[in-house]
Structure formats: C-alpha cells, structure tokens
C-alpha cells in the first residue's frame, strides 16, 4: 500500500504512524551503533530468548510505573514503548535471517 492508497479519513493516522515509526528507526540505528549485533545474537538461549527477556523486563517496568503511578526518573514510558517496538523489529529481522550473527 502506498500513501496514495490511503483513504482521506486515514491520512492523519497514516502520517502519525510514519512519524512515530521513523523516530523508532532512527533510535534503533543509533543504538545499533552503540551496541552492535552480538548483544542479541549471542544472548544466552539464543537471540529470540534474549529479546523475550528484554521485552519482558520493559513490560514489567511499564506495568510497575502505570500501576503505581510513579514518575520515571531515567526513562519515560514513551521510551520504554519505543524500545519494545524496536525489540519487535529486531525479532522480525532475526526470524527473517537479517540480523547479523543470528543465521
């Protein structure tokens, strides 16, 4: 589907999704420069297990902040959700054989 196939009533939704997705892509590329691929590909239990652990930890953090109403000191809820989205992207790359070292 291209932008030209989007119904008029969904154009703003489309633009918002693209804006958020682009921000996630830029964050993922920046973090990839810092972390490299081995932190995922060499995870104990394999890359998918490593990603599951990271996603579980982020979700537990989100649940704690939402349930307690606490104000995060280091990382916003938005940051945590972005990390989960990017872990899901990495998982898809692992499954598709596109993550270095996970072939």
N, C-alpha and C positions, 0 to 999 in steps of 0.2 A: 504494500500500500504506500503510495506517495502522498505528500502533503496535498496534492491536488485532488486526491480521492476522499479527503476528509470532509464530511458534511459540515455545512456552515455552522450549525449549532455546536459542533465539537471542535471548532478551530481554536478557541481559547484553551480548552482542555489539552489539545494537541501541543500547543505552544508551551504550556506549563510543563507537560511531560518532557518535552525536548529540553527545556531549560534545566530541569532537575537532573535528567539523565546526563546531559553534558557536564554538569557540575560533578556528578559521580565519576564520569570518565576522567576528568581532569584530576580529581583526587586520587583515583586508582593509579593513574600513570605516575603521579608524584610519589605516592607511597611505594610503587614498584621500584622506583629509582633508589629509594632508601633501603627497602627490604630485600629486593631480588626475589627469585622464584624458589630458592631452596627452603625458605621457612614454611612453604606449603608443600612442595614436592617431597621433602624429606621428613614430614611430620610423622611421629610415631603412629603406627596403624595405617599409614598412607595419607595421601593428600585429602581425600574426601573426609576421612576421620578428623584430620586436623581442622578442616573447615567447619565440620559439625561442632567441634569443641569451641572454636572461636565464636560461631554463631550462637551457641547455647550460652556462652558467657555474656555476650552482648544482650541477648534476650533477658537473661536473669538480671542484668544491670538495669535494663529498661523497666522490667516488672517492678524491681525494688523502688526505683525513682517514682514511677507512676503510683504504686500502691501506698508509698509513704508520703508522697507529696514533697519529697526532699528536693532541694535545688542542687543540681550537679555543680561541683567545684572545678572540674577539669575538662569535662567533655559533655556537650549538650545532648539532649535527646535526639536532636536532628543529626548530630554527628554519629551517634550510635546507629540510627536507622540507615544512614548512608553507608556505614561500614557493613551492615548486614546485606544491603543491596549489592555492594561490591564483592562480598564473600560469595554471594549467589552467582555473580558474574564469573568469578574465578572458578567456581564449581562447574559451571557450564563449559568453561574453557578446558578444565580437567577432563570432563566427560567427553568432550569433542577432540581430545588429544592435542589441544593447542596451548597447554600450559607447559613451559619448559621443565623437563625432568619428570613429567607425570605420564609419559607414553607407556 
